[in-house]
Amino acid sequence: METRSYINNEWTEKRKFTIIKDITFVDPKILHEKLFLLEKLQTEDFGKIKIPNYNFEQTGELSLRIISEYIKGRYANLYEMDIIEKYAIERINNIESEYSLSDYNPNNFIVDGKAPNELYCVDVDCYRKIPPDKRRERWNKIEKLKHERYQRAYNLD
């Protein structure tokens, strides 16, 4: 797996970061479905939303390990959330697709700190078959939660 390198401020070290996610399933069917989805995701195109490089392997009868490139950057802002809505919810570059990202929490989307500052969905585990109406329902739920947090934070409720 190819990972990006980060050089410290003194130019004395070159670092590479990965994230390891171990998952244990209760049913082998669910594990095999997840393996299929991770394989399929590697060929998906989400337009302006990038997917970090990752590898995965079955580590036991019911276990899976995902090793993903760590994207060093910042969380998505309101502008990037509009991009997420267009490319993950509406799938404007692949309208017919039944598959998409399914967890629209802003913490799952990172803008790379290196130019060209691309937007990444860092939770590769959230890719699944999900119809457009369910995508929109989940999106609206996240939007409502964000609005409620904003109201509470600024005592506007």
C-alpha positions in Angstrom: 0.0 0.0 0.0 1.3 3.4 -1.0 1.2 6.0 1.8 2.1 9.7 1.7 5.2 10.9 3.6 5.3 13.9 6.0 8.6 15.7 6.7 9.0 17.4 10.0 9.7 21.2 10.2 13.4 20.7 10.7 13.6 18.4 7.6 15.3 15.7 9.7 12.6 13.1 9.6 10.3 11.6 7.1 7.1 10.0 8.5 4.4 7.7 7.2 1.1 7.1 9.1 -1.5 4.4 8.9 -4.6 3.5 10.7 -5.4 -0.1 11.6 -9.0 -1.1 12.2 -9.7 -4.6 13.4 -13.3 -5.8 13.2 -14.9 -9.0 14.5 -18.2 -10.1 13.0 -20.9 -12.3 14.5 -21.8 -13.9 11.2 -19.5 -15.0 8.4 -22.0 -13.8 5.8 -21.5 -10.2 7.1 -17.7 -10.6 7.0 -17.9 -11.8 3.3 -20.2 -9.0 2.4 -17.7 -6.5 3.9 -14.8 -8.1 2.0 -16.8 -7.7 -1.2 -17.6 -4.0 -0.4 -14.0 -3.2 0.4 -12.9 -4.8 -2.9 -15.6 -2.8 -4.8 -14.7 0.5 -3.1 -11.2 0.3 -4.5 -12.6 0.8 -8.0 -15.3 3.5 -7.1 -15.1 7.1 -8.2 -16.6 9.7 -5.9 -15.4 12.6 -8.0 -14.1 15.3 -5.6 -14.2 12.9 -2.7 -11.1 10.8 -2.5 -10.6 7.5 -0.7 -7.3 6.9 1.1 -5.1 4.0 0.0 -5.9 0.9 2.0 -5.4 -2.8 2.2 -7.6 -5.4 4.0 -7.4 -9.0 4.9 -9.4 -11.6 6.6 -7.5 -12.4 9.8 -9.7 -15.1 11.3 -12.9 -17.0 10.7 -14.9 -13.9 11.7 -12.2 -11.2 11.7 -11.1 -8.5 9.3 -8.2 -6.0 9.4 -8.2 -2.8 7.4 -4.9 -0.8 7.1 -5.6 2.6 5.8 -3.5 5.6 4.9 -3.7 8.3 7.5 -4.7 11.6 6.0 -3.2 14.5 8.0 -5.4 17.6 7.8 -8.6 19.2 9.0 -12.2 18.2 9.2 -14.6 19.2 6.4 -16.2 22.6 6.7 -19.6 23.8 5.3 -18.2 24.2 1.8 -16.8 20.7 1.8 -20.1 19.4 3.3 -21.8 20.7 0.1 -19.3 18.6 -2.0 -20.1 15.6 0.2 -23.8 16.1 -0.4 -23.3 16.3 -4.2 -20.9 13.3 -4.6 -21.9 10.9 -1.8 -25.6 11.6 -1.4 -26.7 12.6 -4.9 -23.8 10.8 -6.7 -23.8 13.4 -9.4 -20.9 11.7 -11.2 -22.6 8.2 -11.0 -26.4 8.8 -10.5 -27.3 5.2 -11.2 -25.1 3.7 -8.5 -26.8 1.8 -5.7 -23.6 2.0 -3.6 -22.2 4.9 -1.7 -20.7 6.2 1.5 -23.2 5.9 4.3 -21.8 7.8 7.3 -21.9 11.6 6.7 -20.5 12.7 10.0 -18.1 15.6 9.3 -15.4 13.7 11.3 -15.3 11.1 8.6 -14.1 13.6 6.1 -10.7 15.2 6.2 -9.2 17.8 3.9 -5.6 17.0 3.3 -3.2 19.5 4.8 -0.9 19.2 1.7 -1.7 20.9 -1.6 -3.9 20.3 -3.6 -5.9 19.9 -0.3 -8.2 17.2 -1.5 -11.2 16.0 0.4 -11.0 12.4 1.7 -13.6 10.1 3.3 -11.4 8.4 5.8 -13.9 5.8 7.0 -13.6 3.2 4.2 -15.8 0.9 6.3 -18.9 3.1 5.7 -19.2 2.1 2.0 -22.3 0.0 1.3 -25.4 -0.6 -0.9 -27.7 2.2 0.2 -30.6 3.6 -1.9 -30.7 7.4 -2.6 -33.7 7.9 -0.3 -31.9 6.3 2.7 -28.8 8.4 1.9 -30.9 11.6 2.0 -32.6 10.4 5.2 -29.2 9.9 6.9 -27.9 13.2 5.6 -30.9 15.1 6.9 -30.4 13.5 10.3 -26.8 14.6 10.5 -27.8 18.1 9.3 -30.4 18.3 12.1 -27.9 17.2 14.7 -25.4 19.8 13.5 -28.1 22.5 13.7 -29.1 21.4 17.3 -25.5 21.5 18.4 -25.1 25.0 17.0 -28.3 26.1 18.7 -27.0 24.8 22.1 -23.5 26.1 21.7 -24.7 29.6 21.2 -27.7 29.4 23.6 -30.2 29.9 20.7 -32.6 27.2 21.7 
